[in-house]
């Protein structure tokens, strides 16, 4: 089975969406609902979406984060 680009899935849904809209994406549908919920958690934790009510979400920012958090330099 091919890997799903969850960034592509997020880009395919409208600004306000629910799991049903996510499941319309062929990649997400192939993975199933059980894999959609961890993706929602990742998106929410990273600030890309916010929960507006039970089962409904809204995109906060369209772009992918540009930099990852780095570890501070070791002190000598």
Backbone as a chain_set.jsonl record, in Angstrom:
{"seq": "XXXXXXXXXXXXXXXXXXXXXXXXXXXXXXXXXXXXXXXXXXXXXXXXXXXXXXXXXXXXXXXXXXXXXXXXXXXX", "coords": {"N": [[0.844, -1.18, 0.0], [0.515, 2.21, -0.809], [2.141, 5.076, 0.627], [0.421, 7.663, 2.406], [0.076, 11.073, 1.729], [-0.399, 13.18, 4.126], [-0.384, 15.899, 4.262], [-1.271, 16.601, 1.758], [-3.837, 15.559, 1.911], [-4.948, 17.233, 3.879], [-4.825, 19.637, 2.481], [-6.764, 19.157, 0.581], [-9.266, 19.341, 1.742], [-12.131, 21.436, 2.635], [-12.102, 24.8, 4.177], [-13.477, 24.63, 6.639], [-14.197, 21.575, 8.074], [-15.018, 18.06, 8.446], [-14.65, 14.627, 9.541], [-15.922, 13.181, 7.552], [-15.485, 14.673, 5.195], [-12.724, 14.405, 4.977], [-12.54, 11.684, 4.473], [-13.313, 11.534, 1.837], [-11.09, 11.864, 0.31], [-9.022, 9.894, -1.711], [-6.651, 8.615, -0.743], [-6.839, 8.82, 2.067], [-9.214, 7.441, 2.418], [-8.411, 4.899, 1.669], [-6.73, 4.238, 3.767], [-8.437, 4.33, 5.948], [-10.788, 5.17, 8.614], [-9.609, 4.829, 11.126], [-6.996, 5.698, 10.866], [-7.291, 8.351, 10.339], [-7.904, 9.818, 12.622], [-5.466, 9.96, 14.236], [-4.051, 11.627, 12.47], [-5.585, 13.972, 12.562], [-5.081, 14.682, 15.217], [-2.294, 15.187, 15.083], [-2.287, 17.397, 13.314], [-3.758, 19.232, 14.829], [-2.161, 19.523, 17.127], [0.128, 20.628, 15.986], [-0.808, 23.082, 15.286], [-2.062, 23.55, 12.892], [-4.726, 23.139, 12.435], [-7.854, 23.819, 14.139], [-10.175, 22.756, 16.632], [-13.546, 23.339, 16.246], [-16.01, 22.555, 17.052], [-17.569, 19.58, 18.332], [-16.317, 17.058, 16.382], [-15.933, 18.745, 14.209], [-13.71, 20.788, 12.384], [-11.36, 23.465, 11.74], [-9.242, 24.956, 9.36], [-6.246, 26.532, 10.27], [-3.784, 27.616, 9.452], [-2.537, 27.595, 6.167], [-0.106, 26.762, 5.146], [2.7, 24.525, 5.419], [4.645, 24.003, 8.378], [7.726, 25.767, 8.408], [10.2, 25.347, 9.649], [11.769, 22.967, 11.776], [11.767, 22.304, 15.26], [14.785, 22.776, 16.931], [17.442, 21.266, 18.758], [18.958, 22.881, 21.539], [22.312, 24.216, 21.537], [25.022, 22.341, 22.933], [26.4, 23.024, 26.11], [29.728, 23.782, 27.064]], "CA": [[0.0, 0.0, 0.0], [1.283, 3.444, -0.956], [2.053, 6.015, 1.756], [-0.502, 8.776, 2.21], [0.586, 12.404, 2.051], [-1.441, 13.799, 4.942], [-0.409, 17.317, 3.889], [-2.129, 16.65, 0.57], [-5.205, 15.316, 2.395], [-5.391, 18.473, 4.53], [-5.013, 20.649, 1.433], [-7.93, 18.816, -0.236], [-10.532, 19.58, 2.441], [-12.479, 22.863, 2.727], [-11.601, 25.499, 5.366], [-14.141, 23.958, 7.765], [-14.397, 20.204, 7.623], [-15.171, 16.973, 9.404], [-14.043, 13.367, 9.105], [-16.545, 12.761, 6.291], [-14.788, 15.334, 4.086], [-11.401, 13.785, 4.869], [-12.706, 10.347, 3.9], [-13.53, 11.652, 0.39], [-9.778, 11.788, -0.325], [-8.754, 8.469, -1.956], [-5.596, 8.1, 0.124], [-7.384, 8.68, 3.425], [-10.213, 6.371, 2.372], [-7.687, 3.628, 1.605], [-6.187, 3.976, 5.105], [-9.557, 4.102, 6.853], [-11.045, 6.144, 9.681], [-8.708, 4.624, 12.26], [-5.769, 6.464, 10.634], [-7.627, 9.768, 10.205], [-7.885, 10.46, 13.941], [-4.107, 10.392, 14.582], [-3.689, 12.759, 11.606], [-6.25, 15.143, 13.143], [-4.336, 15.03, 16.431], [-1.029, 15.81, 14.659], [-2.583, 18.714, 12.759], [-4.194, 20.104, 15.917], [-0.991, 19.772, 17.966], [1.063, 21.5, 15.271], [-1.423, 24.384, 15.063], [-2.544, 23.698, 11.512], [-6.185, 23.163, 12.513], [-8.397, 23.92, 15.494], [-11.494, 22.145, 16.776], [-14.544, 24.381, 16.442], [-17.064, 21.869, 17.79], [-17.337, 18.143, 18.284], [-16.275, 16.478, 15.048], [-15.733, 19.77, 13.171], [-12.404, 21.426, 12.498], [-11.121, 24.584, 10.839], [-7.831, 25.173, 9.053], [-5.726, 27.759, 10.866], [-2.816, 28.125, 8.481], [-2.524, 26.705, 5.011], [1.216, 26.255, 4.798], [3.407, 23.602, 6.294], [5.674, 24.702, 9.15], [8.958, 25.845, 7.619], [11.364, 24.828, 10.354], [11.513, 22.092, 12.905], [12.431, 22.728, 16.486], [16.117, 22.182, 17.041], [17.972, 21.122, 20.104], [19.936, 23.931, 21.806], [23.722, 23.798, 21.499], [25.539, 21.852, 24.205], [27.34, 23.92, 26.813], [30.998, 23.115, 27.376]], "C": [[0.889, 1.243, 0.0], [1.088, 4.348, 0.271], [1.116, 7.165, 1.409], [0.203, 10.075, 2.583], [-0.526, 13.129, 2.805], [-1.494, 15.299, 4.71], [-1.333, 17.521, 2.69], [-3.591, 16.457, 0.972], [-5.748, 16.596, 3.023], [-5.661, 19.558, 3.495], [-6.296, 20.399, 0.633], [-9.268, 19.11, 0.436], [-10.841, 21.07, 2.481], [-11.956, 23.482, 4.027], [-12.206, 24.918, 6.646], [-14.541, 22.572, 7.296], [-14.616, 19.253, 8.793], [-14.534, 15.716, 8.822], [-14.635, 12.917, 7.768], [-15.87, 13.403, 5.076], [-13.392, 14.746, 3.884], [-11.504, 12.438, 4.159], [-13.008, 10.376, 2.4], [-12.208, 11.597, -0.375], [-9.428, 10.313, -0.505], [-7.689, 7.862, -1.042], [-6.09, 7.864, 1.539], [-8.403, 7.555, 3.469], [-9.545, 5.002, 2.358], [-7.138, 3.246, 2.979], [-7.297, 3.683, 6.116], [-9.632, 5.13, 7.967], [-10.064, 6.028, 10.837], [-7.411, 5.408, 12.1], [-6.031, 7.959, 10.501], [-7.496, 10.473, 11.555], [-6.473, 10.818, 14.418], [-3.64, 11.587, 13.734], [-4.321, 14.042, 12.147], [-5.505, 15.626, 14.389], [-3.018, 15.718, 16.083], [-1.266, 17.227, 14.145], [-2.972, 19.698, 13.858], [-3.009, 20.487, 16.811], [-0.018, 20.745, 17.304], [0.459, 22.865, 14.943], [-1.949, 24.602, 13.666], [-4.06, 23.743, 11.438], [-6.587, 23.438, 13.956], [-9.785, 23.299, 15.484], [-12.489, 23.256, 17.046], [-15.782, 23.843, 17.144], [-16.788, 20.378, 17.666], [-17.417, 17.636, 16.844], [-16.097, 17.461, 13.91], [-14.444, 20.522, 13.445], [-12.313, 22.564, 11.497], [-9.622, 24.721, 10.617], [-7.412, 26.51, 9.647], [-4.716, 28.397, 9.943], [-2.662, 27.093, 7.378], [-1.166, 26.077, 4.766], [1.777, 25.326, 5.86], [4.418, 24.385, 7.122], [7.018, 24.652, 8.42], [10.167, 25.277, 8.339], [10.939, 23.943, 11.512], [12.264, 22.626, 14.107], [13.776, 22.019, 16.591], [16.548, 22.148, 18.488], [18.988, 22.245, 20.343], [21.358, 23.364, 21.839], [24.17, 23.347, 22.895], [26.5, 22.869, 24.792], [28.594, 23.137, 27.15], [31.426, 23.379, 28.779]], "O": [[1.886, 1.311, 0.72], [0.012, 4.378, 0.87], [1.032, 7.584, 0.254], [0.848, 10.164, 3.628], [-1.476, 13.628, 2.202], [-2.534, 15.919, 4.933], [-2.082, 18.496, 2.626], [-4.478, 17.118, 0.433], [-6.874, 17.001, 2.736], [-6.625, 20.314, 3.623], [-6.856, 21.337, 0.066], [-10.3, 19.127, -0.233], [-9.93, 21.891, 2.374], [-11.426, 22.772, 4.881], [-11.496, 24.737, 7.635], [-15.153, 22.419, 6.24], [-14.423, 19.602, 9.958], [-13.951, 15.749, 7.739], [-13.93, 12.337, 6.942], [-15.703, 12.753, 4.044], [-12.933, 14.605, 2.751], [-10.651, 12.096, 3.339], [-12.962, 9.33, 1.753], [-12.198, 11.314, -1.573], [-9.525, 9.546, 0.453], [-7.819, 6.714, -0.617], [-5.797, 6.831, 2.142], [-8.457, 6.799, 4.439], [-10.049, 4.055, 2.961], [-7.085, 2.064, 3.319], [-7.113, 2.88, 7.031], [-8.676, 5.86, 8.23], [-9.725, 7.033, 11.462], [-6.781, 5.753, 13.1], [-5.093, 8.755, 10.546], [-7.026, 11.609, 11.615], [-6.293, 11.905, 14.968], [-2.918, 12.454, 14.226], [-3.667, 15.084, 12.188], [-5.323, 16.827, 14.589], [-2.656, 16.716, 16.706], [-0.532, 18.15, 14.499], [-2.568, 20.861, 13.827], [-2.875, 21.646, 17.204], [0.587, 21.582, 17.974], [1.143, 23.719, 14.379], [-2.254, 25.734, 13.292], [-4.625, 24.311, 10.504], [-5.779, 23.309, 14.876], [-10.481, 23.312, 14.469], [-12.302, 24.039, 17.977], [-16.522, 24.606, 17.765], [-15.863, 19.972, 16.962], [-18.445, 17.767, 16.18], [-16.106, 17.056, 12.748], [-14.128, 20.848, 14.589], [-13.078, 22.629, 10.535], [-8.831, 24.618, 11.554], [-8.136, 27.5, 9.541], [-4.787, 29.597, 9.678], [-2.657, 25.886, 7.622], [-1.083, 24.971, 4.233], [1.378, 25.349, 7.024], [4.999, 25.347, 6.618], [7.398, 23.613, 7.879], [11.08, 24.768, 7.689], [9.897, 24.147, 12.134], [13.274, 23.316, 13.972], [13.879, 20.814, 16.364], [16.066, 22.914, 19.323], [19.794, 22.541, 19.461], [21.567, 22.187, 22.132], [23.744, 23.907, 23.905], [27.297, 23.487, 24.087], [28.522, 21.955, 27.485], [32.473, 22.893, 29.207]]}, "num_chains": 1, "name": "protein.A"}
